[in-house]
């Protein structure tokens, strides 16, 4: 079958909309008809050349849709099921998966941007193969993906909200409730109020953190953080860390949702003894993050890396969907812009310009 997809052919060039040939799903695979895809900063890192990835590659890794067909051996999904995609699909057979840390699975081929057999089912019109970003390539009308990358969700969950659960929401909320395990009354600081940071704000409110302080360079983003429950906001200029300290007398957990070395350095200065900096945002490749080799051990500080919000997608995605449907997580308010697939480069520009909230491409 044929489908349309947004393709990155080389870094620092616009994406192109290509007609793609899709083969039928094989053993352990499914055909998904995508209905929505979020536009995440991880996509922009690839487009802008911060991260090296094999190309040409179908962009996108934050998607939701409907199962259209299943390959041999797939029993947990059926045509018609609504699904949210996970970009860290697990093998379910390694020690990490067995110990409940499937987000760290090393047997998954997702990081190679291919399916389990080392190939993809996507080809350009001339027959040349296409990689699928993180094996799912969600900025497309349809894709053949690993069945293990699909998590069934309630049909009443809107597709655009479901797409955000697949990455930004799981990453932000999970960093708070899974990685840091914030307790009621813990003071927290969250730097960066894009989709992930705002999700972290929601996660902190859900966990009962107090106070929740949000930091960003854009006043509009801070207004959104307030709407999501941040008690105080700080504009990231001058010695903003001192202002965080003035408001909180030190925080237990400080979340970097930006991915900049200077933020990590500054956040260490906001911690109370025994506190932790939680690194959620990722830097460009090869960038080192400074830490105080004396102060960190002397004050009992920790640095926690949070990959995918330490989420087990099969468990956490349905839970996040139910919290949304119950009115506990106002995820629809994250969506500030909706685009068509042909407008994908406009969606990337909106992220570069830090327009706040989250862009979603409707498919």
C-alpha positions in Angstrom: 0.0 0.0 0.0 1.0 3.6 -0.4 1.1 6.3 2.3 2.4 9.8 2.8 5.2 10.5 5.2 7.5 13.4 6.4 11.0 12.4 5.6 14.4 13.8 6.8 16.9 13.2 4.0 19.8 15.2 5.5 20.2 17.4 8.6 19.6 21.1 8.5 17.3 20.9 5.5 13.5 21.0 5.4 11.5 17.8 5.7 9.8 16.6 2.5 6.5 14.9 2.1 7.1 11.6 0.2 4.9 8.9 -1.2 6.0 5.8 0.6 5.4 2.1 -0.3 4.5 -0.1 2.7 4.9 -3.8 2.8 2.5 -6.0 4.8 3.3 -6.6 8.5 5.3 -9.7 9.2 5.6 -11.9 12.3 5.2 -9.7 15.5 4.3 -6.6 13.5 1.2 -4.5 13.0 -0.1 -1.9 10.5 -1.1 1.3 12.2 -3.2 4.0 10.7 -1.9 7.1 12.4 -4.4 9.8 13.4 -2.1 12.2 15.3 1.6 12.8 15.9 3.1 15.2 18.4 6.2 17.2 17.4 8.9 16.7 20.0 12.2 18.4 20.5 13.9 15.1 19.9 12.6 15.4 16.3 14.1 18.9 16.1 17.4 17.7 17.4 17.6 15.3 14.4 16.4 17.9 11.8 18.8 20.5 13.1 21.8 18.1 13.2 22.3 18.0 16.9 21.9 14.2 16.9 23.2 11.9 14.2 20.7 9.4 12.9 20.6 7.2 9.8 18.9 8.8 6.8 16.6 9.0 5.0 14.3 8.5 8.0 10.5 9.0 8.5 10.3 11.5 11.3 8.2 11.4 14.4 8.0 9.2 17.5 4.9 10.5 19.4 1.9 9.0 17.8 -1.6 7.5 18.2 -3.9 5.8 15.8 -5.9 2.7 15.0 -4.6 -0.8 14.3 -5.5 -1.7 10.7 -3.9 -5.1 10.4 -1.9 -7.6 12.5 0.9 -9.9 11.4 1.3 -13.6 12.4 1.8 -14.2 16.1 0.2 -11.0 17.3 -2.4 -11.8 19.9 -2.7 -8.8 22.2 -4.0 -6.4 19.5 -6.8 -6.6 17.0 -7.8 -4.5 14.0 -9.9 -1.6 15.2 -8.0 -1.2 18.5 -7.0 2.3 19.4 -3.3 2.6 20.3 -0.6 4.9 21.6 2.9 4.2 20.3 6.0 3.8 22.5 9.3 4.7 21.0 11.2 2.4 23.3 9.5 -0.8 22.4 10.7 -3.7 24.7 11.9 -7.2 23.9 10.2 -8.5 27.1 12.9 -11.2 27.3 16.0 -9.5 28.8 16.8 -9.0 32.5 16.0 -5.3 32.3 12.5 -5.9 30.9 12.0 -8.7 33.4 13.0 -6.4 36.3 10.4 -3.8 35.3 12.9 -1.5 33.5 11.7 -2.0 30.0 12.5 1.7 29.1 16.2 0.6 29.3 15.9 -2.5 27.1 19.1 -3.0 25.1 17.7 -5.7 22.8 15.1 -3.4 21.2 16.0 -2.2 17.7 14.2 1.1 18.2 17.5 3.0 18.6 18.6 1.6 15.2 15.4 2.9 13.7 14.5 -0.5 12.2 12.2 -3.4 13.0 13.3 -6.5 14.9 14.7 -8.2 11.8 16.9 -5.2 11.0 14.8 -3.8 8.1 11.7 -1.7 7.7 8.6 -2.1 5.7 8.9 1.4 4.2 10.3 2.2 0.8 10.5 5.3 -1.4 9.0 5.2 -4.9 12.3 4.1 -6.4 12.5 1.1 -4.1 15.2 2.5 -1.7 14.5 1.7 2.0 13.5 4.2 4.6 14.4 4.2 8.2 11.5 4.8 10.7 12.5 7.1 13.5 12.8 4.9 16.7 11.2 2.1 14.6 7.8 3.8 14.5 8.1 7.0 12.3 4.8 8.6 13.4 4.8 11.6 11.1 3.1 9.5 8.4 -0.4 8.5 7.5 0.4 4.9 8.3 3.3 2.6 9.2 4.2 -1.0 9.9 5.7 -1.2 13.4 6.6 -3.7 16.1 3.5 -5.0 17.9 5.4 -4.4 21.1 5.4 -0.7 20.3 1.6 -0.5 20.5 -0.3 0.0 23.7 -4.1 -0.4 23.6 -5.9 2.6 25.1 -9.6 3.4 25.6 -11.4 4.4 22.4 -12.7 7.6 24.0 -9.2 9.0 24.4 -8.7 11.7 21.8 -5.9 10.9 19.3 -4.1 14.2 19.8 -4.0 13.7 23.5 -3.0 10.1 23.1 -0.1 11.1 20.9 1.3 13.3 23.6 1.1 10.5 26.2 3.4 8.5 23.9 6.4 10.8 24.7 6.1 14.2 26.2 3.5 13.4 28.9 5.1 10.1 29.8 8.5 11.7 30.0 7.4 14.7 32.1 4.9 13.1 34.4 7.1 10.0 34.7 10.2 11.9 35.7 8.3 13.2 38.7 6.3 10.2 39.8 8.6 7.3 38.6 12.2 8.5 38.5 12.2 11.0 41.4 9.3 9.5 43.2 8.3 12.9 44.5 6.4 12.7 47.8 3.6 15.0 49.0 5.0 18.2 50.4 8.4 17.9 48.6 9.4 21.3 47.1 10.3 21.1 43.4 11.7 23.3 40.7 11.0 22.6 37.0 13.1 24.4 34.4 11.7 24.5 30.9 8.0 24.8 30.3 7.6 23.2 26.9 5.5 20.0 26.5 7.7 17.9 28.7 8.2 20.6 31.4 4.5 21.4 31.6 3.8 17.7 31.9 6.3 17.6 34.8 4.4 20.5 36.4 1.2 18.4 36.1 3.0 15.4 37.5 4.3 17.4 40.5 0.8 18.7 41.3 -0.6 15.1 40.9 2.1 13.9 43.4 1.3 16.6 45.9 4.6 18.5 45.6 4.7 21.9 47.4 5.6 24.4 46.3 6.0 23.8 42.6 8.2 26.5 41.0 8.5 26.8 37.2 11.3 28.5 35.4 11.4 29.5 31.7 12.7 32.3 29.4 9.3 33.0 27.9 6.6 34.7 30.0 3.9 33.0 28.0 5.2 29.6 28.9 5.2 30.6 32.6 1.6 31.7 32.3 0.8 28.1 31.1 2.8 26.7 34.0 0.6 28.7 36.4 -2.5 27.3 34.7 -1.2 23.8 35.2 -0.7 24.3 38.9 2.7 25.9 39.5 2.5 28.0 42.6 5.4 30.4 41.6 7.2 31.2 38.4 10.6 32.6 37.7 11.8 34.3 34.5 15.1 32.7 33.5 17.3 35.8 33.5 20.1 37.0 35.8 20.5 34.9 38.9 17.3 33.0 38.6 18.5 30.2 40.9 18.7 32.7 43.8 15.1 33.6 43.2 14.1 29.9 43.3 15.9 29.7 46.7 14.2 32.8 48.0 10.8 31.3 47.1 11.5 27.8 48.5 14.5 27.8 50.8 15.9 25.0 48.7 14.1 22.3 46.7 14.2 18.5 47.1 14.1 17.9 43.4 15.1 20.1 40.5 14.1 19.0 37.0 16.1 20.1 34.0 13.6 19.8 31.1 15.8 21.8 28.7 19.0 19.9 28.3 21.6 22.6 28.8 24.8 22.3 30.9 24.3 25.7 32.5 20.9 24.7 33.7 22.2 21.7 35.5 25.0 23.7 37.1 22.5 26.3 38.3 20.0 23.8 39.6 22.6 22.2 41.9 22.6 25.5 43.7 18.8 25.3 44.4 19.0 22.0 46.2 18.5 21.5 49.9 20.9 18.9 51.5 20.1 15.4 50.1 18.3 16.8 47.1 18.6 15.7 43.5 18.9 17.2 40.0 16.8 15.2 37.6 18.1 15.4 34.0 15.1 15.0 31.7 16.1 17.1 28.7 19.0 15.9 26.6 21.9 18.0 25.3 23.4 17.7 21.9 25.7 14.7 21.4 29.1 15.0 23.1 28.2 17.8 25.5 29.5 17.4 29.0 27.5 18.6 32.0 29.5 20.2 34.9 29.0 19.1 38.5 30.7 20.3 41.7 33.0 17.4 42.7 33.2 18.7 46.3 29.7 20.1 46.9 27.8 17.1 45.4 29.1 14.5 47.9 29.5 17.0 50.7 25.8 17.9 50.6 24.6 14.5 49.6 23.3 15.6 46.3 22.3 13.2 43.5 22.0 13.5 39.7 19.3 11.3 38.3 19.0 10.5 34.6 15.4 10.1 33.5 14.9 8.2 30.3 11.3 8.2 29.1 10.1 9.1 32.6 11.1 5.6 33.7 7.8 4.4 32.2 6.7 0.9 31.5 4.5 1.9 28.5 2.1 -1.1 28.9 1.4 0.0 32.5 1.8 3.7 32.4 0.1 4.7 29.2 -3.3 3.3 30.1 -2.9 4.8 33.6 -2.2 8.3 32.1 -5.1 7.9 29.8 -7.4 7.0 32.7 -6.2 10.0 34.7 -6.9 12.3 31.7 -10.4 10.8 31.3 -11.0 11.2 35.0 -10.1 14.9 34.8 -6.9 14.6 36.9 -4.5 15.5 34.0 -5.8 18.4 31.7 -3.6 17.2 28.9 -5.7 18.8 26.1 -4.5 22.2 27.3 -1.0 21.3 26.3 -1.9 21.5 22.7 -1.4 25.0 21.4 -1.2 24.4 17.7 -2.5 21.8 15.2 -1.0 21.3 11.8 -1.6 19.2 8.7 1.2 16.8 7.6 2.1 19.3 4.8 2.8 21.9 7.4 5.3 19.9 9.3 8.1 22.4 8.8 5.9 25.1 10.2 5.5 22.9 13.3 9.3 22.6 13.6 9.7 26.4 13.3 7.2 26.9 16.1 9.3 24.7 18.4 12.5 26.6 17.4 10.8 29.8 18.3 9.6 28.5 21.7 6.0 29.5 21.1 4.9 27.5 24.2 2.7 24.4 24.5 2.8 21.5 22.1 2.3 21.2 18.4 0.3 18.2 17.0 0.1 17.1 13.4 -3.3 15.6 12.6 -3.3 12.8 10.1 
